[in-house]
C-alpha cells in the first residue's frame, strides 16, 4: 500500500511539471509571436532602400518568423525588446532582408 502511495505522488509531481512545462512553452511561443508581429507592423512603415521584404502579409510574417528563429546564430546578436522599437525592427529587417 505504501508503494502505491509513493508512485501516485511521483505521478502527481511529473504531471504538474509537465503542465508547468507546457505553460512555459506556450508563454514563450506567445512572446515570439508578439515580437514577430511587432517587427511586421514596423515593416509597414519603414521605407528603406536597404530592406527587401516582399510577399503577402502572411508570407512576410512567416519569413520574419524564420529569420527570427535563425537570429540566435547571428553575429553579433541583435538585442530586441519584448515589443521591438521601430529602430530595433529596422536593424533586424536590414540584417535579414537586405536588398541585393
PEGIFEN-V965835 format. One record per pair of residues at least 24 apart in sequence whose C-alpha atoms are under 8 Angstrom apart, sorted by sequence separation. I is the first residue (numbers start at 1). J is the second residue. D is the distance in whole Angstrom. If there is no record, write none. Layout:
<<I;J;D> <I;J;D>>
This chain:
<<37;61;7> <40;64;7> <36;61;7> <39;64;8> <36;64;6> <36;65;6> <67;96;6> <36;68;7> <53;93;8> <51;93;6> <51;94;5> <42;86;6> <46;90;7> <50;94;6> <53;97;6> <38;83;6> <39;84;7> <52;97;5> <35;81;8> <38;84;6> <43;89;7> <51;97;6> <52;98;6> <35;82;6> <39;86;8> <42;89;6> <43;90;7> <51;98;5> <52;99;5> <34;82;7> <35;83;5> <42;90;8> <50;98;6> <51;99;6> <34;83;7> <35;84;6> <50;99;5> <39;89;5> <43;93;8> <49;99;7> <31;82;7> <38;89;8>>
